[in-house]
Amino acid sequence: MSKAVPVVLSLSMLALADPALAEAPSFVADGTVGVCTTAAFPPLTFKQQAGDAIPVGIDIDIAEALAKKWNASTTYTTTDFAGLLPTLGSGRCGLIISGIYINDERRKTYDGARYMKSATVLVTKADNAEIATPENLSGRTIALESGAYYKEDRVKPLNEEFVAGGRAEVSVQDYPTQQAAYQQVLVGRADATLTEEAEGAYRVATTENQFKIAYTWQSDFTYGIYMRRSADDLGAVRKALKELRQEGFFEALAKKYGLDPSVFDVDHDA
């Protein structure tokens, strides 16, 4: 009578056996995904208390869901916005998810997968009755988070329009965080700031009559998860995002944060 031979399954074999798990990208090292984020951009990525080790928010929930797909845990490296791509490039993390837009310039160096729609908003103090449109910014000062796309894609075309019309340009002050930009508006050193729609709405809702959204640009901007160049890794991230969509993850995420579910209606392959 033959003896039963014990079968030992490796983690990779278990992953293949479990349909809920997806093939892990190459940046998953020793069962861990290193994530770069600012942890300073609520409700996408932020710390509930300054001393918290782990950030929370929409982006963090997505990072955790992706890691679970790859049977991995997460570690977080926080930096200011301008330091996100250099930190990724240096290999200190495997991906960025931090309210960073997909654009052609960034895609010249890194791969990016879309996951959420956004729009730019103009935020002023709640009692500001003089600024209601971008045209009202002529001759005024705005505070921006360093490294954000707004200076090139919003302010530059606006200043070109002002110069062509013989009007004063809008001046820009750069600050390391969006929080610092808001502070300049609050104390009167700047007239307004630009941010993204969900972050602006969160800020207005969580401060008592301090700020308001004065204007919203119509746009096709989408947030992206960036990683170092690898067609296989990009494909793995896109595949996992599509699986999460099919499982109802993004619908539940929208409900959790009080968002219209359509903000997650993006083409992950674009």
Secondary structure, 3 states (H helix, E strand, C coil): CCCCCCCCCCHHHHHHHCCCCCCCCCCCECCEEEEEECCEECCCEECCCCCCCCCECHHHHHHHHHHHHCCCEEEEEECCHHHHHHHHHCCCCCEECCCCECCHHHHCCCEEEEEEECCEEEEEECCCCCCCCHHHHCCCEEEEECCCCHHHHHHHHHHHHHHHCCCCCCEEEEECCHHHHHHHHHHCCCCEEEEEHHHHHHHHHHCCCCEEEEEECCCCCEEEEEECCCHHHHHHHHHHHHHHHHCCHHHHHHHHHCCCHHHHCCCCCC
